[in-house]
Amino acid sequence: MSYKLNTIALHTGAVIDETGSRSVPLHRTTAYMFKNTEHAANLFALKELGNIYTRLQNPTQDVLEQRVAALEGGAAALALASGTSAIFYTVINICGKGDEVVAAVNLYGGTFTMFKNILPELGITVKFVDPLDPVEFENAISDKTRLLYTEIIGNPTLDVADIDAISEIAKRNSIPLAVDSTFTTPYMIRPLEHGADIVIHSLSKWMGGHGTGIGGIVVDSGKFDWSNEKFRLYNEPDGSYHNIRFARDLGDLNPLAFILRMRLVPLRNLGACISPDNAWMFLQGIETLGLRMERHCENAMKVADHLESHPKVSWVRYPGLKNDPGKTVSDRLFKKGYGGMVVFGVKGGKEAGATFINNLKLISHLANVGDAKTLAIHPASTTHSQLTEKDQAAGGITPDLVRLSIGIEDIDDILSDIDQALQA
Ligand SMILES: *Cc1c(COP(=O)(O)O)cnc(C)c1O
């Protein structure tokens, strides 16, 4: 049975057990009883899939994984301790020493640092390109490239990457495309339907939706052909797991090669597992994903329209604004809305931006996005204050830039708070 988004968000993966519990049970356990030694041996040899130890899997986490895989139209998913670990495990589940990644330059700060400073220490080189010019991805590909990586809506100017064009390049070169869809969620776009091979979410943002915890998830389409010899990690016997060749020895489980390897190699041995409590909490959030995203998008559109005609505002970026540079691509990619993020410039520059933030009453001043509550930050005086104005400008952070993550409050109250703070 193939259900639509809101139905999947409420039902997929849930099994009513002998207790009859309607909500998904929270399994707070470290380990699971084997039925007998044969059962135990089968689990360890992958002849049978099942629970062994919660670092590897947990029944609550399993429901979350099935649900998000279904929301994205993927074959399988793996939930992890954070969006950050989901990104790291994706890279090291494909690339090893000597391999290259081609990535968008406007990545989330933590991801950018991982790619720029940490991956090179492991012998993985990242070439950064402008996501608005897909040809740059193609030009940066070499015979060592094993992964293309981008976000769909990027920070801080909310530029929209044309993943239709980027995935064509990935296919032409037999390289997987991984996209971080945290800002879009499956409500706005299902990247696998646009040719992406892997979708990553920070569950900490709109998916969980309430600013209550940290988690991440990786969804695999199950369609990428890992048996191409250039993917060494899939074609050579894996010394860390029974000398399995993940692209060759899995039989019926072959379409799950990517997620199985991530579970059995990085997760099993590096250990960034999601806690069952957080998996349970994210399931509660995801139940209302469609309702919340509808309101996030509707409110953000109204805020962008309002700011655009406000005398104290010098510029606004929102992918849904008629004259936004991202509007054409957004209209092709997003069917139901343009997301919850709005950025704008306050007339009067850095001082004015800081004054605006200091005068907000309802809207929370903090470094997060995707909460049900409206959030604001002034990057020039906070997250990016250690950079020179020149370096800030290179990253698109102008001194007047204010970033809003629009929540699901009543729109009149959001607009009133913005107006009184702009007045101050
Ligand atoms: C927050 C975020 C991350 C990192 O996720 P954590 O759950 O905080 O580790 C990665 N990418 C994007 C786009 C994010 O917004």
The ligand as a Gaussian input file, in Angstrom:
#p B3LYP/6-31G(d) Opt

LIG

0 1
 C       21.676000      21.775000      11.846000
 C       22.141000      21.371000      10.532000
 C       23.102000      20.361000      10.376000
 C       23.738000      19.680000      11.565000
 O       22.797000      18.945000      12.272000
 P       22.947000      18.601000      13.850000
 O       21.760000      17.757000      14.112000
 O       22.933000      19.917000      14.577000
 O       24.238000      17.904000      14.010000
 C       23.487000      19.987000       9.100000
 N       22.963000      20.595000       8.025000
 C       22.046000      21.574000       8.117000
 C       21.513000      22.193000       6.891000
 C       21.599000      21.994000       9.369000
 O       20.696000      22.973000       9.457000

